[in-house]
Amino acid sequence: MKTVQISLNSIDKVKSFVNAITQFEYDFDLISGRYVIDAKSIMGIFSLDLSKPIDLAIHAEAEMDTIMEVLKPYLV
């Protein structure tokens, strides 16, 4: 598991982020304070405070380089 900080400060960014990570079969969790949300859930993401960076926990054993490349536009 790896944790990175991402910024999803617009509706378009949220939509493209969800589309980007749904291509992977691994689990992704967004962690904001005491809330943990499935990162593949658009409705869940909009329940978070998107004005500041959010922690993304990536539960993957392989393909980490590919995942990080896809996440580049969202990294803080």
Backbone hydrogen bonds, N-H to C=O, Kabsch-Sander energy under -0.5 kcal/mol:
donor,donor_aa,acceptor,acceptor_aa,energy
2,K,58,I,-1.9
4,V,56,L,-2.3
6,I,54,I,-3.0
7,S,74,Y,-2.7
14,V,10,S,-2.0
15,K,11,I,-2.3
16,S,12,D,-2.5
17,F,13,K,-2.4
18,V,14,V,-2.5
19,N,15,K,-2.3
20,A,16,S,-2.1
21,I,17,F,-2.3
22,T,18,V,-1.8
23,Q,20,A,-0.6
24,F,21,I,-1.7
27,D,59,H,-0.8
29,D,57,A,-2.3
30,L,37,I,-3.3
31,I,55,D,-3.1
32,S,30,L,-0.5
32,S,35,Y,-2.3
35,Y,32,S,-2.1
37,I,30,L,-2.8
39,A,28,F,-2.7
41,S,38,D,-1.8
42,I,40,K,-0.7
45,I,41,S,-2.3
46,F,42,I,-2.1
47,S,43,M,-0.5
47,S,44,G,-1.0
48,L,45,I,-1.8
50,L,48,L,-0.9
52,K,49,D,-0.7
54,I,6,I,-2.8
55,D,31,I,-1.8
56,L,4,V,-3.6
57,A,29,D,-3.3
57,A,55,D,-0.5
58,I,2,K,-3.6
58,I,56,L,-0.6
59,H,27,D,-2.6
59,H,57,A,-0.6
60,A,58,I,-1.1
67,I,63,E,-2.5
68,M,64,M,-2.6
69,E,65,D,-1.9
70,V,66,T,-2.0
71,L,67,I,-1.9
72,K,68,M,-0.8
72,K,69,E,-0.6
74,Y,71,L,-2.3
75,L,71,L,-1.0
75,L,72,K,-0.8
76,V,5,Q,-2.1
